[in-house]
Amino acid sequence: MTDKGELDEERPEQAERPVAEQLRERRAAAQRRARRTLSRADWGSTMRERLAHLTESAAGVYDLDEPADVYGNRVVAALEERVAALLGTEAAAFFPTGTMAQQVALRCWAGRTRDPAVALHALAHPEVHERHAFSQVSGLRPVLVTDEPRQPTAEEIRDLAEPFGTLMLELPLRDAGFLLPSWEELTALVEAARERDAVVHFDGARLWECAEHLGRPLEEIAGLADSVYVSFYKSLGGLGGAALAGPRTLVEEARTWRHRYGGMIFQQFPTVLSALVGLERELPRLPEYVRHARVVAAALREGFAGAGVAWSRVHPGVPHTHEFQVWLPYEPDVVAEAAVRQAEETSVMLFANAWTGAGPGIACTEVSVRAAGLEWTADDVHAAVRDFVARLPAVS
């Protein structure tokens, strides 16, 4: 029997690293090697691969013989014009991160409304993922509309007990399962905010894929809000970056605050070129991804029922975007190990993302369907589910 000391001597690099870190690295390696996966993340590629792809693709979207940008001109300005045109706004400004873009937007609106209170969902990105940047950096005060795992309602906006200057809506609400309101619900939310003399800002990090569910073009969706933030890597596969779009006077003010926040970067052409590539290549395909995600989600639900899993859930039942959640009655480490082993042993990766605890004995993961997932039929999904479930222990 091998004791811990012998294991350390034989494979010290493995023994010293946390199990979660080892699993994360195995998952990333398995996805790179997988013959079949629902989504092949560009960010998981090597630097050489990413640079080669950018060099090959960028020539089709911008003249690479033009001089590089300096402090936000040239190719950066071209991207800003493209975004403003797509969203139907007067202007747009490029930001290195979405966190900075939203901080600046909401700070500008607070100054204009003379009210630092921002109404938002308790699961919204600034509340969950930004280390209280609203209050710590920008002097803003969050007012939570609801903590229910759904979009807020117009009635909740009207009945909110305290005043607020800005309503921020995350479209889709990622931590609730990439949920969107209906078009009628969204217009009602905006109208309710207007009734309270508040401005409306859309956290549209993933706004690009909302048009299919809402049944409206991007410019009509963005037109409901006073300002919109969009990301270039979450849906479009860019190297990073974001944009804030809205009235020209707001965008000009935002540029000043961008400089103050440290976002006036000398040259950004690689990131900006990757954003232009994403707008050219990925944006037109997003509706197809959303439609096929609904096929995959239905097949997953059927597959788990047919494989005899005591309980499972695909949420939402009909995905609103090309991303959704899967819930299973196991501890997260159990299903995570099964998912990685399936990919390592069969070169088929059904679940490429991490699993988290969603309650006692319940694990949850996010599923994304992109270009690679379009090759999957419902029967392919059923077969992959059967193989995955065979690697799980029986649930008593």
Helices and strands as residue ranges (DSSP letters): H 4-10, H 12-16, H 19-33, E 36-37, G 42-44, H 47-58, H 75-87, E 91-95, H 98-113, E 117-120, H 125-129, H 133-137, E 141-144, H 154-159, E 166-170, G 174-176, H 183-195, E 199-204, G 207-209, H 211-214, H 218-222, E 227-231, E 242-246, H 248-260, H 269-281, G 283-285, H 286-306, E 313-315, E 323-328, H 332-346, E 348-349, E 355-357, E 363-368, G 371-375, H 378-390
